[in-house]
């Protein structure tokens, strides 16, 4: 299988940047799959990488659901991609199509990482409280969503328009202990985190999903800054 990894050197206001475009479709062999399976699939008229739980495991048996990009060490910069998530067939009633991107992943057991994810079924719900939980920041494993929501209500989640199964453009900007989440080309972020729980560290990037989700990813690019 042909590996397609394109690196560009950029100079912008005196800061050296490197842009990496990852061909998820033709580079599956270089992705590390954790409790998931991957295949190329057409979804909503676009070709992408379909990620779902492995067939012989029950939803309750699955721990981490990640696709780790081993070729990239990331600290500061911008991550962009298109994602789509919807509840998997046979998933529990509370499934929301949880899908997102993890960054600064540490190779510990359990893994430690920062993560932005979305709940697509909440975006157009009739219940306003559910709508307010459309986007989410977590820091695994010490700061799961329920701990953050309980101790810091409304601080680490927000509303954004979205629907299950739709392709959604995602941009994550990371600098030091701050990160911003942008959706669908918006000029303003829909979620801002000023205190990333892992601190100012570097680590891997990973595609993230909950075990109850069927997820799709495409057009992943990373711009790293000093």
N, CA, C and O of each residue as an XYZ file, in Angstrom:
904
protein
N       0.848     -1.184      0.000
C       0.000      0.000      0.000
C       0.885      1.234      0.000
O       1.879      1.286      0.724
N       0.543      2.198     -0.781
C       1.363      3.383     -0.933
C       1.107      4.336      0.215
O      -0.042      4.652      0.525
N       2.170      4.791      0.843
C       2.055      5.757      1.919
C       2.149      7.153      1.349
O       3.101      7.469      0.637
N       1.169      7.998      1.653
C       1.153      9.351      1.133
C       1.236     10.320      2.307
O       0.234     10.578      2.973
N       2.408     10.847      2.557
C       2.638     11.792      3.626
C       3.370     12.970      3.034
O       4.542     12.853      2.676
N       2.694     14.120      2.922
C       3.251     15.272      2.242
C       3.585     16.331      3.271
O       2.718     16.725      4.051
N       4.821     16.801      3.290
C       5.257     17.785      4.260
C       5.685     19.045      3.534
O       6.479     18.991      2.594
N       5.157     20.184      3.972
C       5.487     21.471      3.386
C       6.174     22.329      4.433
O       5.749     22.342      5.588
N       7.222     23.042      4.060
C       7.865     24.003      4.945
C       7.288     25.378      4.641
O       7.301     25.817      3.492
N       6.787     26.055      5.660
C       6.166     27.353      5.502
C       6.853     28.359      6.419
O       7.302     28.015      7.513
N       6.927     29.606      5.959
C       7.433     30.678      6.798
C       6.336     31.722      6.926
O       5.844     32.236      5.922
N       5.950     32.039      8.166
C       4.875     32.998      8.388
C       5.213     33.852      9.599
O       5.320     33.354     10.720
N       5.380     35.141      9.356
C       5.744     36.110     10.400
C       6.886     35.609     11.267
O       6.861     35.745     12.491
N       7.870     35.037     10.629
C       9.058     34.623     11.351
C       8.947     33.293     12.060
O       9.916     32.848     12.674
N       7.802     32.646     11.995
C       7.604     31.373     12.674
C       7.643     30.228     11.670
O       6.938     30.249     10.661
N       8.474     29.229     11.958
C       8.584     28.075     11.067
C       7.414     27.128     11.325
O       7.157     26.745     12.467
N       6.708     26.754     10.261
C       5.575     25.856     10.365
C       5.804     24.665      9.451
O       6.451     24.795      8.412
N       5.288     23.523      9.822
C       5.308     22.366      8.935
C       3.891     21.853      8.784
O       3.201     21.635      9.779
N       3.450     21.657      7.552
C       2.100     21.155      7.282
C       2.197     19.713      6.823
O       2.957     19.381      5.913
N       1.421     18.873      7.464
C       1.402     17.451      7.143
C      -0.011     17.065      6.741
O      -0.957     17.293      7.495
N      -0.158     16.488      5.571
C      -1.451     16.000      5.121
C      -1.426     14.477      5.140
O      -0.563     13.856      4.521
N      -2.361     13.891      5.843
C      -2.374     12.444      6.021
C      -3.467     11.843      5.155
O      -4.640     12.193      5.286
N      -3.081     10.952      4.284
C      -4.039     10.270      3.416
C      -4.589      9.065      4.175
O      -4.029      7.970      4.107
N      -5.685      9.274      4.895
C      -6.255      8.200      5.699
C      -6.736      7.035      4.850
O      -6.685      5.883      5.281
N      -7.202      7.334      3.647
C      -7.783      6.300      2.797
C      -6.730      5.323      2.292
O      -6.958      4.114      2.277
N      -5.570      5.846      1.876
C      -4.534      4.990      1.297
C      -3.422      4.633      2.268
O      -2.434      4.006      1.886
N      -3.582      5.033      3.526
C      -2.514      4.834      4.490
C      -2.984      4.074      5.727
O      -2.431      4.258      6.812
N      -3.998      3.224      5.575
C      -4.546      2.499      6.711
C      -3.475      1.666      7.406
O      -3.500      1.518      8.628
N      -2.544      1.127      6.640
C      -1.530      0.242      7.195
C      -0.668      0.948      8.236
O      -0.075      0.289      9.090
N      -0.588      2.265      8.181
C       0.245      3.025      9.114
C      -0.547      3.615     10.275
O      -0.030      4.446     11.021
N      -1.784      3.194     10.430
C      -2.601      3.643     11.545
C      -2.704      2.533     12.590
O      -2.881      1.364     12.245
N      -2.595      2.899     13.862
C      -2.680      1.913     14.941
C      -4.108      1.880     15.472
O      -4.588      2.862     16.039
N      -4.779      0.760     15.290
C      -6.192      0.620     15.650
C      -6.321      0.044     17.054
O      -5.783     -1.023     17.349
N      -7.038      0.757     17.918
C      -7.262      0.311     19.288
C      -8.736     -0.028     19.458
O      -9.577      0.867     19.545
N      -9.049     -1.321     19.505
C     -10.419     -1.818     19.708
C     -11.400     -1.397     18.621
O     -12.602     -1.307     18.876
N     -10.909     -1.139     17.422
C     -11.782     -0.767     16.307
C     -11.291     -1.445     15.034
O     -10.180     -1.972     14.977
N     -12.143     -1.417     14.019
C     -11.766     -1.854     12.680
C     -11.901     -0.669     11.741
O     -12.672      0.254     12.006
N     -11.150     -0.689     10.639
C     -11.151      0.434      9.696
C     -11.299     -0.092      8.280
O     -10.757     -1.140      7.930
N     -12.038      0.651      7.475
C     -12.183      0.323      6.065
C     -12.543      1.590      5.286
O     -13.129      2.522      5.836
N     -12.194      1.612      4.032
C     -12.561      2.725      3.171
C     -14.021      2.565      2.767
O     -14.450      1.474      2.390
N     -14.782      3.651      2.845
C     -16.211      3.571      2.536
C     -16.700      4.889      1.969
O     -16.122      5.944      2.229
N     -17.771      4.821      1.191
C     -18.428      6.027      0.696
C     -19.540      6.386      1.668
O     -20.385      5.556      2.006
N     -19.523      7.645      2.113
C     -20.520      8.089      3.074
C     -21.022      9.469      2.674
O     -20.243     10.413      2.550
N     -22.322      9.574      2.474
C     -22.923     10.843      2.075
C     -22.239     11.436      0.837
O     -22.030     12.646      0.746
N     -21.895     10.558     -0.108
C     -21.312     11.006     -1.366
C     -19.829     11.318     -1.327
O     -19.276     11.785     -2.323
N     -19.168     11.072     -0.199
C     -17.737     11.335     -0.074
C     -17.014     10.089      0.420
O     -17.537      9.340      1.245
N     -15.815      9.879     -0.092
C     -15.015      8.736      0.338
C     -14.257      9.089      1.604
O     -13.634     10.148      1.692
N     -14.312      8.200      2.578
C     -13.622      8.439      3.837
C     -13.231      7.138      4.500
O     -13.421      6.058      3.940
N     -12.684      7.249      5.700
C     -12.287      6.091      6.481
C     -13.387      5.789      7.490
O     -13.688      6.615      8.351
N     -13.985      4.612      7.385
C     -15.049      4.201      8.299
C     -14.434      3.450      9.477
O     -13.677      2.496      9.296
N     -14.774      3.902     10.698
C     -14.259      3.283     11.911
C     -15.434      2.802     12.747
O     -16.399      3.540     12.948
N     -15.360      1.571     13.236
C     -16.418      1.015     14.079
C     -15.803     -0.039     14.992
O     -14.660     -0.454     14.800
N     -16.569     -0.463     15.980
C     -16.066     -1.475     16.907
C     -15.820     -2.792     16.178
O     -16.436     -3.067     15.148
N     -14.928     -3.590     16.712
C     -14.672     -4.900     16.127
C     -15.905     -5.778     16.322
O     -16.609     -5.670     17.325
N     -16.153     -6.652     15.340
C     -17.424     -7.372     15.284
C     -17.679     -8.289     16.469
O     -18.821     -8.416     16.910
N     -16.638     -8.934     16.996
C     -16.849     -9.970     18.004
C     -16.868     -9.437     19.431
O     -16.821    -10.221     20.378
N     -16.936     -8.123     19.603
C     -16.980     -7.548     20.943
C     -18.302     -6.838     21.182
O     -18.825     -6.152     20.305
N     -18.830     -7.017     22.385
C     -20.021     -6.291     22.784
C     -19.641     -4.862     23.163
O     -18.502     -4.607     23.554
N     -20.579     -3.936     23.049
C     -20.296     -2.543     23.380
C     -19.716     -2.400     24.785
O     -18.815     -1.590     25.005
N     -20.229     -3.184     25.737
C     -19.810     -3.065     27.127
C     -18.402     -3.610     27.361
O     -17.810     -3.345     28.408
N     -17.855     -4.367     26.408
C     -16.529     -4.968     26.573
C     -15.401     -4.073     26.075
O     -14.226     -4.363     26.301
N     -15.756     -2.996     25.404
C     -14.740     -2.180     24.742
C     -14.310     -1.023     25.635
O     -15.141     -0.306     26.193
N     -12.994     -0.856     25.761
C     -12.468      0.272     26.508
C     -12.173      1.426     25.573
O     -13.091      2.072     25.067
N     -10.900      1.685     25.344
C     -10.516      2.767     24.446
C     -10.903      2.449     23.005
O     -10.767      1.312     22.553
N     -11.382      3.458     22.296
C     -11.670      3.340     20.866
C     -10.899      4.450     20.171
O     -11.351      5.594     20.131
N      -9.739      4.114     19.625
C      -8.837      5.113     19.066
C      -8.195      4.604     17.789
O      -8.063      3.399     17.577
N      -7.801      5.543     16.943
C      -6.933      5.254     15.803
C      -5.754      6.213     15.931
O      -5.891      7.409     15.675
N      -4.613      5.693     16.323
C      -3.456      6.532     16.656
C      -2.573      6.724     15.437
O      -2.262      5.765     14.730
N      -2.171      7.960     15.191
C      -1.248      8.292     14.107
C       0.169      8.272     14.681
O       0.598      9.224     15.333
N       0.869      7.202     14.436
C       2.190      7.030     15.051
C       3.270      7.900     14.423
O       4.329      8.092     15.020
N       3.022      8.427     13.235
C       4.069      9.163     12.521
C       4.160     10.643     12.903
O       5.028     11.358     12.401
N       3.280     11.103     13.778
C       3.239     12.532     14.088
C       3.357     12.752     15.592
O       2.639     12.132     16.377
N       4.261     13.632     15.983
C       4.351     14.118     17.356
C       3.859     15.562     17.343
O       4.412     16.404     16.634
N       2.818     15.849     18.128
C       2.150     17.145     18.050
C       2.157     17.833     19.409
O       1.903     17.214     20.443
N       2.458     19.142     19.379
C       2.384     19.955     20.588
C       1.490     21.169     20.359
O       0.432     21.289     20.977
N       1.911     22.069     19.472
C       1.146     23.270     19.167
C       0.865     23.347     17.672
O       1.648     22.861     16.856
N      -0.263     23.964     17.321
C      -0.579     24.124     15.909
C      -2.055     23.958     15.642
O      -2.894     24.233     16.499
N      -2.364     23.495     14.421
C      -3.751     23.384     13.970
C      -3.998     21.996     13.386
O      -3.212     21.512     12.572
N      -5.070     21.371     13.796
C      -5.509     20.087     13.243
C      -6.841     20.331     12.537
O      -7.766     20.887     13.127
N      -6.937     19.915     11.275
C      -8.181     20.059     10.523
C      -8.566     18.726      9.898
O      -7.705     17.964      9.459
N      -9.850     18.455      9.862
C     -10.356     17.242      9.229
C     -11.873     17.340      9.099
O     -12.504     18.250      9.638
N     -12.436     16.387      8.377
C     -13.881     16.234      8.293
C     -14.258     14.960      9.035
O     -13.611     13.925      8.875
N     -15.308     15.041      9.848
C     -15.759     13.874     10.601
C     -17.271     13.719     10.477
O     -17.993     14.667     10.173
N     -17.718     12.504     10.721
C     -19.146     12.220     10.744
C     -19.375     11.106     11.753
O     -18.613     10.141     11.804
N     -20.427     11.240     12.557
C     -20.716     10.211     13.542
C     -22.201      9.986     13.697
O     -22.998     10.917     13.583
N     -22.570      8.746     13.958
C     -23.965      8.398     14.213
C     -23.989      7.151     15.090
O     -23.056      6.349     15.047
N     -25.047      6.976     15.884
C     -25.127      5.788     16.730
C     -25.024      4.510     15.907
O     -25.656      4.382     14.859
N     -24.231      3.579     16.386
C     -24.049      2.312     15.675
C     -25.298      1.439     15.813
O     -26.014      1.537     16.810
N     -25.563      0.591     14.824
C     -26.698     -0.326     14.935
C     -26.595     -1.171     16.199
O     -25.546     -1.749     16.485
N     -27.687     -1.238     16.949
C     -27.705     -2.035     18.169
C     -27.133     -1.351     19.386
O     -27.038     -1.969     20.446
N     -26.742     -0.077     19.266
C     -26.169      0.631     20.412
C     -27.251      1.010     21.410
O     -28.441      0.954     21.103
N     -26.830      1.394     22.599
C     -27.767      1.685     23.675
C     -28.539      2.968     23.382
O     -28.160      3.747     22.508
N     -29.616      3.175     24.119
C     -30.535      4.281     23.857
C     -29.852      5.646     23.983
O     -30.182      6.569     23.239
N     -28.923      5.781     24.898
C     -28.275      7.073     25.122
C     -27.159      7.396     24.156
O     -26.466      8.394     24.349
N     -26.956      6.604     23.133
C     -25.895      6.866     22.167
C     -26.158      8.178     21.438
O     -27.301      8.501     21.114
N     -25.093      8.928     21.184
C     -25.245     10.244     20.571
C     -24.427     10.400     19.290
O     -24.446     11.463     18.670
N     -23.707      9.345     18.890
C     -22.834      9.461     17.727
C     -21.533     10.153     18.060
O     -20.991     10.884     17.231
N     -21.015      9.934     19.275
C     -19.818     10.606     19.774
C     -18.622     10.391     18.847
O     -18.224      9.252     18.599
N     -18.050     11.479     18.338
C     -16.901     11.371     17.434
C     -16.051     12.633     17.586
O     -16.579     13.725     17.793
N     -14.723     12.469     17.481
C     -13.872     13.637     17.650
C     -12.417     13.365     17.344
O     -12.075     12.431     16.619
N     -11.562     14.209     17.918
C     -10.126     14.120     17.682
C      -9.391     14.280     19.014
O      -9.665     15.204     19.779
N      -8.462     13.374     19.275
C      -7.629     13.440     20.470
C      -6.249     13.963     20.082
O      -5.786     13.734     18.964
N      -5.598     14.660     20.998
C      -4.283     15.215     20.701
C      -3.419     15.213     21.964
O      -3.922     15.115     23.083
N      -2.108     15.325     21.752
C      -1.122     15.257     22.841
C      -1.253     13.960     23.624
O      -1.096     13.944     24.845
N      -1.542     12.864     22.913
C      -1.727     11.558     23.548
C      -0.417     11.034     24.107
O       0.606     11.024     23.423
N      -0.461     10.598     25.367
C       0.696     10.047     26.059
C       0.607      8.521     26.060
O      -0.456      7.955     26.312
N       1.726      7.867     25.778
C       1.762      6.403     25.705
C       1.845      5.799     27.101
O       2.852      5.195     27.470
N       0.779      5.969     27.868
C       0.686      5.411     29.209
C      -0.472      4.430     29.236
O      -1.231      4.337     28.272
N      -0.611      3.700     30.328
C      -1.746      2.798     30.495
C      -2.518      3.168     31.751
O      -2.001      2.978     32.852
N      -3.731      3.688     31.630
C      -4.410      3.969     30.360
C      -3.789      5.169     29.660
O      -3.052      5.948     30.264
N      -4.106      5.304     28.360
C      -3.619      6.459     27.623
C      -4.087      7.748     28.289
O      -5.170      7.811     28.871
N      -3.245      8.772     28.189
C      -3.648     10.114     28.598
C      -3.707     10.981     27.353
O      -2.808     10.924     26.514
N      -4.756     11.783     27.223
C      -4.864     12.664     26.060
C      -5.898     13.751     26.295
O      -6.781     13.629     27.144
N      -5.764     14.820     25.516
C      -6.787     15.855     25.442
C      -7.704     15.494     24.274
O      -7.278     14.826     23.332
N      -8.959     15.935     24.335
C      -9.886     15.548     23.274
C     -11.026     16.546     23.146
O     -11.604     16.981     24.142
N     -11.339     16.900     21.907
C     -12.593     17.570     21.571
C     -13.464     16.557     20.839
O     -13.005     15.901     19.904
N     -14.717     16.428     21.259
C     -15.622     15.578     20.496
C     -17.000     16.215     20.431
O     -17.293     17.168     21.153
N     -17.844     15.676     19.553
C     -19.183     16.208     19.349
C     -20.217     15.113     19.583
O     -19.922     13.919     19.529
N     -21.445     15.569     19.846
C     -22.591     14.669     19.997
C     -23.608     15.055     18.915
O     -24.501     15.861     19.177
N     -23.490     14.506     17.726
C     -24.312     14.972     16.591
C     -25.815     14.892     16.809
O     -26.545     15.736     16.288
N     -26.307     13.904     17.564
C     -27.757     13.800     17.750
C     -28.297     14.885     18.671
O     -29.511     15.077     18.747
N     -27.420     15.599     19.371
C     -27.875     16.665     20.266
C     -28.099     17.990     19.546
O     -28.860     18.833     20.019
N     -27.438     18.177     18.401
C     -27.412     19.480     17.750
C     -28.767     20.039     17.391
O     -28.960     21.255     17.416
N     -29.707     19.182     17.058
C     -31.032     19.653     16.659
C     -32.139     19.018     17.489
O     -33.274     18.874     17.034
N     -31.790     18.648     18.698
C     -32.782     18.071     19.608
C     -33.788     19.137     20.031
O     -33.473     20.327     20.021
N     -35.000     18.716     20.402
C     -36.021     19.641     20.874
C     -35.739     20.132     22.298
O     -36.258     21.166     22.720
N     -34.926     19.393     23.020
C     -34.570     19.743     24.394
C     -33.357     20.682     24.383
O     -32.283     20.289     23.925
N     -33.511     21.905     24.878
C     -32.426     22.875     24.838
C     -31.221     22.431     25.668
O     -30.083     22.728     25.307
N     -31.456     21.732     26.762
C     -30.326     21.254     27.570
C     -29.470     20.290     26.762
O     -28.242     20.354     26.813
N     -30.116     19.396     26.017
C     -29.341     18.495     25.153
C     -28.567     19.284     24.106
O     -27.411     18.964     23.831
N     -29.169     20.291     23.526
C     -28.468     21.105     22.540
C     -27.206     21.728     23.137
O     -26.174     21.826     22.472
N     -27.302     22.145     24.392
C     -26.159     22.781     25.037
C     -24.999     21.818     25.243
O     -23.886     22.245     25.552
N     -25.248     20.525     25.076
C     -24.204     19.510     25.226
C     -23.760     18.963     23.867
O     -23.426     17.783     23.763
N     -23.750     19.787     22.843
C     -23.391     19.313     21.499
C     -21.895     19.104     21.320
O     -21.484     18.165     20.639
N     -21.067     19.967     21.924
C     -19.613     19.830     21.826
C     -19.041     19.612     23.212
O     -19.631     20.028     24.209
N     -17.879     18.951     23.274
C     -17.333     18.564     24.573
C     -15.811     18.548     24.543
O     -15.202     18.113     23.565
N     -15.211     19.024     25.615
C     -13.776     18.817     25.872
C     -13.631     17.844     27.030
O     -14.362     17.942     28.016
N     -12.693     16.902     26.921
C     -12.331     16.017     28.028
C     -10.816     15.845     28.044
O     -10.132     16.084     27.049
N     -10.320     15.429     29.189
C      -8.908     15.068     29.321
C      -8.863     13.688     29.966
O      -9.087     13.535     31.167
N      -8.572     12.705     29.152
C      -8.640     11.305     29.589
C      -7.344     10.902     30.297
O      -6.262     11.274     29.843
N      -7.429     10.145     31.405
C      -8.622      9.575     32.045
C      -9.108     10.359     33.266
O     -10.130     10.014     33.859
N      -8.381     11.407     33.639
C      -8.666     12.074     34.916
C      -9.848     13.032     34.875
O     -10.446     13.321     35.911
N     -10.190     13.529     33.690
C     -11.281     14.499     33.585
C     -12.289     14.061     32.521
O     -12.342     14.651     31.442
N     -13.092     13.028     32.813
C     -14.153     12.617     31.882
C     -15.273     13.650     31.862
O     -15.315     14.548     32.704
N     -16.171     13.521     30.905
C     -17.215     14.523     30.729
C     -18.066     14.721     31.969
O     -18.417     15.853     32.302
N     -18.407     13.628     32.666
C     -19.315     13.745     33.803
C     -18.649     14.461     34.981
O     -19.323     15.148     35.750
N     -17.332     14.305     35.125
C     -16.634     15.035     36.184
C     -16.579     16.525     35.858
O     -16.841     17.366     36.717
N     -16.239     16.842     34.616
C     -16.175     18.243     34.222
C     -17.550     18.907     34.304
O     -17.665     20.040     34.772
N     -18.580     18.213     33.855
C     -19.926     18.780     33.903
C     -20.382     18.977     35.341
O     -21.045     19.965     35.659
N     -20.024     18.033     36.211
C     -20.441     18.138     37.605
C     -19.718     19.229     38.370
O     -20.326     19.945     39.166
N     -18.401     19.360     38.128
C     -17.608     20.322     38.886
C     -17.551     21.697     38.240
O     -17.380     22.706     38.924
N     -17.696     21.732     36.918
C     -17.610     23.009     36.192
C     -18.741     23.096     35.168
O     -18.477     23.038     33.967
N     -19.984     23.232     35.606
C     -21.124     23.225     34.673
C     -20.969     24.270     33.567
O     -20.639     25.426     33.829
N     -21.212     23.840     32.333
C     -21.241     24.691     31.144
C     -19.869     25.155     30.663
O     -19.780     25.773     29.602
N     -18.798     24.880     31.403
C     -17.486     25.428     31.048
C     -16.826     24.680     29.901
O     -16.143     25.295     29.082
N     -17.013     23.371     29.823
C     -16.264     22.565     28.866
C     -17.140     21.938     27.784
O     -16.733     20.964     27.150
N     -18.340     22.487     27.563
C     -19.209     22.023     26.491
C     -20.063     23.185     26.015
O     -20.217     24.187     26.714
N     -20.619     23.038     24.811
C     -21.370     24.150     24.233
C     -22.285     23.640     23.128
O     -22.263     22.464     22.767
N     -23.097     24.569     22.598
C     -23.993     24.248     21.487
C     -23.317     24.523     20.146
O     -22.527     25.458     20.016
N     -23.636     23.706     19.162
C     -23.280     23.968     17.764
C     -24.272     23.204     16.895
O     -24.710     22.112     17.257
N     -24.618     23.773     15.767
C     -25.569     23.121     14.869
C     -24.899     21.949     14.174
O     -23.812     22.090     13.614
N     -25.544     20.803     14.210
C     -25.021     19.588     13.563
C     -26.103     18.531     13.553
O     -27.102     18.650     14.262
N     -25.907     17.492     12.749
C     -26.848     16.392     12.707
C     -26.115     15.073     12.558
O     -25.007     15.054     12.022
N     -26.694     13.965     13.014
C     -26.050     12.659     12.898
C     -25.855     12.255     11.445
O     -26.746     12.430     10.615
N     -24.690     11.718     11.151
C     -24.382     11.254      9.806
C     -23.901     12.326      8.858
O     -23.466     12.008      7.752
N     -23.962     13.592      9.253
C     -23.491     14.676      8.396
C     -21.970     14.776      8.439
O     -21.344     14.475      9.455
N     -21.386     15.203      7.319
C     -19.964     15.540      7.323
C     -19.802     16.906      7.984
O     -20.484     17.863      7.615
N     -18.916     16.993      8.943
C     -18.694     18.221      9.700
C     -17.214     18.574      9.637
O     -16.359     17.746      9.952
N     -16.916     19.794      9.232
C     -15.532     20.246      9.195
C     -15.103     20.675     10.595
O     -15.791     21.446     11.264
N     -13.965     20.166     11.015
C     -13.466     20.415     12.364
C     -12.080     21.052     12.283
O     -11.220     20.608     11.523
N     -11.886     22.086     13.070
C     -10.555     22.677     13.215
C     -10.254     22.844     14.697
O     -11.067     23.377     15.453
N      -9.080     22.384     15.099
C      -8.638     22.513     16.484
C      -7.347     23.316     16.501
O      -6.369     22.936     15.857
N      -7.336     24.415     17.227
C      -6.131     25.226     17.402
C      -5.598     24.998     18.813
O      -6.338     25.096     19.792
N      -4.300     24.693     18.904
C      -3.690     24.405     20.202
C      -2.459     25.274     20.381
O      -1.616     25.357     19.489
N      -2.356     25.926     21.540
C      -1.188     26.742     21.859
C      -0.977     26.722     23.359
O      -1.790     27.253     24.116
N       0.122     26.104     23.791
C       0.396     26.027     25.221
C      -0.687     25.264     25.956
O      -0.941     24.095     25.665
N      -1.319     25.922     26.902
C      -2.379     25.287     27.677
C      -3.773     25.701     27.199
O      -4.755     25.533     27.921
N      -3.854     26.246     25.976
C      -5.124     26.697     25.444
C      -5.466     25.948     24.159
O      -4.579     25.568     23.394
N      -6.761     25.743     23.933
C      -7.231     25.094     22.702
C      -8.598     25.640     22.332
O      -9.399     25.990     23.199
N      -8.856     25.707     21.022
C     -10.131     26.194     20.510
C     -10.672     25.209     19.483
O      -9.919     24.621     18.706
N     -11.983     25.040     19.494
C     -12.665     24.155     18.551
C     -13.536     24.983     17.621
O     -14.360     25.776     18.079
N     -13.357     24.800     16.306
C     -14.155     25.466     15.282
C     -14.874     24.399     14.469
O     -14.319     23.332     14.209
N     -16.100     24.684     14.069
C     -16.860     23.746     13.243
C     -17.352     24.419     11.971
O     -17.789     25.570     11.981
N     -17.270     23.673     10.877
C     -17.860     24.062      9.583
C     -17.438     25.449      9.104
O     -18.255     26.218      8.596
N     -16.164     25.755      9.271
C     -15.608     26.983      8.715
C     -15.972     28.259      9.448
O     -15.732     29.349      8.928
N     -16.539     28.160     10.627
C     -16.911     29.350     11.385
C     -15.676     30.159     11.764
O     -14.623     29.599     12.067
N     -15.819     31.489     11.742
C     -14.707     32.362     12.114
C     -14.469     32.367     13.621
O     -13.347     32.591     14.074
N     -15.515     32.122     14.388
C     -15.407     32.108     15.834
C     -15.480     30.670     16.362
O     -16.237     29.854     15.836
N     -14.696     30.362     17.394
C     -14.752     29.005     17.959
C     -16.066     28.765     18.693
O     -16.650     29.691     19.255
N     -16.523     27.526     18.684
C     -17.730     27.177     19.431
C     -17.384     26.708     20.843
O     -18.259     26.625     21.705
N     -16.103     26.402     21.077
C     -15.680     25.974     22.412
C     -14.232     26.396     22.628
O     -13.373     26.157     21.780
N     -13.971     27.028     23.772
C     -12.633     27.496     24.134
C     -12.240     26.880     25.465
O     -13.010     26.906     26.425
N     -11.038     26.327     25.514
C     -10.492     25.781     26.755
C      -9.190     26.516     27.055
O      -8.263     26.502     26.246
N      -9.127     27.146     28.197
C      -7.941     27.923     28.564
C      -7.054     27.226     29.588
O      -6.076     27.803     30.062
N      -7.394     25.991     29.927
C      -6.624     25.272     30.948
C      -6.562     23.781     30.617
O      -7.097     22.953     31.354
N      -5.914     23.450     29.517
C      -5.758     22.042     29.152
C      -5.152     21.270     30.322
O      -4.130     21.670     30.878
N      -5.783     20.176     30.683
C      -5.458     19.498     31.931
C      -4.101     18.797     31.926
O      -3.512     18.605     32.989
N      -3.590     18.411     30.753
C      -2.275     17.776     30.695
C      -1.147     18.798     30.689
O       0.025     18.433     30.783
N      -1.497     20.081     30.579
C      -0.465     21.109     30.549
C       0.161     21.249     29.167
O      -0.383     20.772     28.171
N       1.291     21.900     29.125
C       1.972     22.222     27.862
C       2.903     21.082     27.475
O       4.116     21.169     27.665
N       2.326     20.007     26.929
C       3.091     18.809     26.581
C       2.895     18.469     25.109
O       2.040     19.052     24.442
N       3.674     17.544     24.612
C       3.503     17.044     23.249
C       3.095     15.581     23.293
O       3.284     14.899     24.301
N       2.528     15.104     22.177
C       2.107     13.712     22.122
C       1.523     13.370     20.764
O       1.616     14.152     19.817
N       0.929     12.206     20.680
C       0.364     11.736     19.419
C      -1.000     12.370     19.140
O      -1.633     12.939     20.029
N      -1.429     12.256     17.894
C      -2.785     12.593     17.484
C      -3.541     11.290     17.250
O      -2.964     10.315     16.769
N      -4.832     11.269     17.589
C      -5.629     10.063     17.377
C      -7.050     10.417     16.968
O      -7.632     11.373     17.481
N      -7.597      9.654     16.054
C      -9.023      9.735     15.768
C      -9.744      9.108     16.954
O      -9.359      8.041     17.431
N     -10.790      9.776     17.423
C     -11.472      9.334     18.647
C     -12.944      9.068     18.362
O     -13.588      9.802     17.612
N     -13.464      8.014     18.968
C     -14.895      7.735     18.904
C     -15.294      6.907     20.105
O     -14.458      6.244     20.720
N     -16.568      6.945     20.438
C     -17.100      6.075     21.479
C     -17.450      4.744     20.841
O     -17.740      4.677     19.647
N     -17.422      3.687     21.639
C     -17.676      2.343     21.102
C     -19.068      2.203     20.509
O     -19.300      1.309     19.696
N     -20.007      3.072     20.901
C     -21.381      2.986     20.395
C     -21.580      3.776     19.102
O     -22.711      3.954     18.650
N     -20.490      4.244     18.511
C     -20.561      5.118     17.341
C     -19.983      4.452     16.095
O     -18.987      3.733     16.168
N     -20.619      4.699     14.956
C     -19.993      4.452     13.665
C     -19.507      5.796     13.158
O     -20.296      6.728     13.002
N     -18.196      5.899     12.897
C     -17.594      7.192     12.586
C     -16.898      7.162     11.234
O     -16.467      6.111     10.760
N     -16.797      8.335     10.625
C     -16.110      8.495      9.347
C     -15.166      9.697      9.447
O     -15.479     10.695     10.095
N     -14.004      9.580      8.792
C     -12.997     10.638      8.820
C     -12.409     10.822      7.427
O     -12.272      9.855      6.678
N     -12.058     12.069      7.072
C     -11.412     12.349      5.821
C     -10.699     13.690      5.895
O     -10.933     14.487      6.803
N      -9.813     13.927      4.908
C      -9.137     15.219      4.731
C      -8.454     15.712      6.001
O      -8.696     16.833      6.449
N      -7.603     14.873      6.575
C      -6.879     15.244      7.786
C      -5.573     15.955      7.438
O      -4.770     15.460      6.647
N      -5.377     17.125      8.045
C      -4.114     17.844      7.879
C      -3.705     18.437      9.213
O      -4.544     18.745     10.059
N      -2.393     18.590      9.387
C      -1.839     19.098     10.646
C      -0.812     20.162     10.321
O       0.098     19.922      9.527
N      -0.942     21.333     10.920
C       0.073     22.374     10.849
C       0.698     22.510     12.223
O       0.013     22.845     13.190
N       1.989     22.253     12.317
C       2.686     22.339     13.585
C       3.445     23.652     13.681
O       4.059     24.100     12.713
N       3.394     24.265     14.865
C       4.107     25.502     15.093
C       5.080     25.333     16.243
O       4.940     24.413     17.049
N       6.051     26.203     16.321
C       7.061     26.121     17.384
C       6.440     26.430     18.749
O       7.137     26.409     19.763
